[in-house]
Amino acid sequence: MDCLTDFFSKLQIEDSYLAKYFKEVFIKKIVYYKEEKRIYLYLVSKKIVQNDKISLLEKSLLDALPYFNSVKVKIHYTGYDRASNSDIIKKYWNNILNILISICPPLNGWKKEIEYMCVEDNLKIKIPKPFFYDRLIAKDAINSIKNILNEELGLDLNITLEKAIDSKVDTE
């Protein structure tokens, strides 16, 4: 496996900001689809990388490789076999927030109000407003989060979304 920063130097990408976040990330494999001009990078890391950094990586690679129509990065995290689920979710929480915001963009203004609790194999996420909750349920956010956690971390958690009680509406 090659280090991703070595791959940067081969492509003549000199981005010290990206290199700082991806210095311990390794390339597992690269898959190229000629007809669609799409490339997939499968990465392995021991440290959790935030989704916004992965998006920045995809954009930098697309800029460096203008032949391709799209660059997708899939990452798998290793070394979390012995950690408790709550510790893993605590480290991964910002990525879960980014997933929720990508499904329901207006939630970005309320992200500090979103709460979670992870006990054993159960992850409970409390959504601040009922209309956000309804939108996330309609867009099948539970399965999206479940699939990503399984794919990236190897976790199979029971995920539930809850509506927070709106104190302004419910005065009783």
TIRO-738692 format. One line per 4 residues: their letters; for each residue x, y, z of C-alpha. Coordinates in Angstrom, 2 decimals, always signed. Layout:
N
a = X Y Z; ...;
# end
This chain:
172
mdcl = +0.00 +0.00 +0.00; +1.28 +3.42 -0.94; +0.95 +6.41 +1.31; -1.48 +9.02 -0.01;
tdff = +1.08 +11.80 +0.41; +3.45 +9.87 -1.91; +0.60 +9.73 -4.42; +0.27 +13.53 -4.08;
sklq = +3.92 +13.99 -4.98; +3.57 +11.69 -8.02; +0.67 +13.85 -9.22; +2.63 +17.01 -8.36;
ieds = -0.01 +18.16 -5.88; +1.68 +20.39 -3.34; -0.95 +21.04 -0.71; +0.54 +21.07 +2.77;
ylak = -2.94 +21.48 +4.28; -4.12 +18.18 +2.75; -0.80 +16.46 +3.40; -1.19 +17.23 +7.10;
yfke = -4.52 +15.37 +7.31; -3.63 +12.47 +5.03; -0.06 +11.66 +6.08; -1.15 +8.40 +7.77;
vfik = -3.66 +7.37 +5.10; -2.79 +4.60 +2.67; -4.16 +3.68 -0.74; -5.66 +0.20 -0.78;
kivy = -6.62 +0.23 -4.45; -7.59 +2.52 -7.31; -10.42 +1.63 -9.69; -10.89 +3.44 -12.97;
ykee = -14.02 +3.36 -15.15; -12.98 +4.34 -18.64; -16.44 +4.96 -20.16; -17.63 +7.28 -17.38;
kriy = -14.14 +8.73 -16.79; -14.59 +8.08 -13.09; -11.92 +7.07 -10.60; -12.42 +5.54 -7.14;
lylv = -9.72 +5.66 -4.49; -10.08 +3.11 -1.70; -8.17 +4.31 +1.33; -7.26 +2.81 +4.71;
skki = -6.60 +4.86 +7.82; -6.08 +4.33 +11.53; -7.31 +7.83 +12.35; -10.75 +9.18 +11.52;
vqnd = -10.66 +11.84 +8.82; -13.47 +14.40 +8.70; -15.79 +14.31 +5.68; -15.01 +17.91 +4.72;
kisl = -11.32 +16.97 +4.35; -12.29 +14.01 +2.14; -14.41 +16.34 -0.03; -11.44 +18.71 -0.29;
leks = -9.25 +15.77 -1.31; -11.73 +14.77 -4.04; -11.77 +18.35 -5.36; -7.96 +18.63 -5.34;
llda = -7.60 +15.33 -7.18; -10.21 +16.36 -9.74; -8.33 +19.63 -10.31; -5.03 +17.76 -10.69;
lpyf = -6.58 +15.16 -13.00; -8.77 +17.14 -15.43; -9.30 +14.11 -17.70; -11.69 +12.59 -15.15;
nsvk = -15.33 +13.59 -14.74; -15.42 +12.57 -11.09; -13.19 +11.35 -8.30; -14.72 +9.40 -5.42;
vkih = -12.93 +8.48 -2.23; -13.97 +5.53 -0.09; -12.21 +5.15 +3.23; -12.05 +2.31 +5.73;
ytgy = -10.85 +2.79 +9.28; -8.83 +0.14 +11.06; -7.73 -0.34 +14.64; -11.11 +0.28 +16.26;
dras = -11.83 -3.38 +17.04; -11.17 -3.03 +20.74; -12.65 +0.43 +21.28; -16.17 +0.75 +22.63;
nsdi = -18.91 +1.84 +20.27; -19.52 +5.01 +22.25; -15.83 +6.01 +21.95; -15.87 +5.38 +18.21;
ikky = -19.08 +7.37 +17.71; -17.65 +10.22 +19.80; -14.68 +10.46 +17.41; -16.89 +9.97 +14.33;
wnni = -19.74 +12.30 +15.40; -18.75 +15.22 +13.11; -18.93 +12.89 +10.11; -22.41 +11.75 +11.17;
lnil = -23.44 +15.42 +11.44; -22.11 +16.01 +7.91; -24.15 +13.06 +6.64; -27.31 +14.44 +8.26;
isic = -26.63 +17.92 +6.84; -26.03 +16.50 +3.36; -29.43 +14.80 +3.56; -31.18 +17.85 +5.03;
ppln = -29.11 +21.05 +4.36; -31.26 +23.41 +6.52; -30.13 +21.34 +9.51; -26.74 +23.07 +9.27;
gwkk = -28.03 +26.04 +11.27; -29.21 +23.71 +14.03; -26.27 +21.31 +14.21; -25.29 +22.41 +17.73;
eiey = -28.79 +21.43 +18.87; -28.47 +17.83 +17.62; -27.71 +15.41 +20.43; -26.73 +11.77 +20.45;
mcve = -26.38 +8.93 +22.87; -24.60 +5.67 +22.17; -25.11 +2.77 +24.56; -23.72 -0.62 +23.53;
dnlk = -25.15 -1.32 +20.04; -27.73 +1.49 +20.06; -27.21 +4.98 +18.67; -29.99 +7.46 +19.40;
ikip = -29.93 +10.83 +17.64; -32.22 +13.61 +18.81; -33.27 +16.04 +16.09; -34.20 +19.58 +17.29;
kpff = -37.28 +20.29 +15.12; -40.05 +17.99 +13.88; -39.80 +19.12 +10.24; -36.10 +18.15 +10.17;
ydrl = -37.02 +14.80 +11.66; -39.74 +14.22 +9.04; -37.37 +15.10 +6.20; -34.64 +12.79 +7.51;
iakd = -37.11 +9.92 +7.87; -38.48 +10.55 +4.36; -34.93 +10.52 +2.93; -34.08 +7.27 +4.79;
ains = -31.26 +8.83 +6.80; -31.13 +5.89 +9.21; -30.11 +3.44 +6.49; -27.63 +5.92 +5.03;
ikni = -25.86 +6.34 +8.36; -26.06 +2.63 +9.09; -24.49 +1.73 +5.73; -21.68 +4.26 +6.08;
lnee = -20.85 +3.16 +9.63; -20.78 -0.45 +8.47; -18.68 +0.31 +5.40; -16.14 +2.64 +7.00;
lgld = -15.89 +1.37 +10.58; -17.37 -2.13 +10.47; -20.02 -1.14 +13.05; -23.52 -2.59 +12.97;
lnit = -25.54 -0.31 +15.24; -29.25 +0.06 +15.82; -29.91 +3.67 +14.92; -32.99 +5.61 +15.95;
leka = -33.94 +9.21 +15.30; -36.01 +11.08 +17.86; -37.89 +14.35 +17.72; -36.93 +16.80 +20.42;
idsk = -39.89 +18.28 +22.24; -40.43 +21.84 +21.06; -40.98 +23.76 +24.29; -42.45 +26.78 +22.50;
vdte = -45.19 +24.68 +20.93; -45.86 +22.27 +23.75; -46.39 +24.45 +26.83; -48.09 +21.76 +28.86;
# end
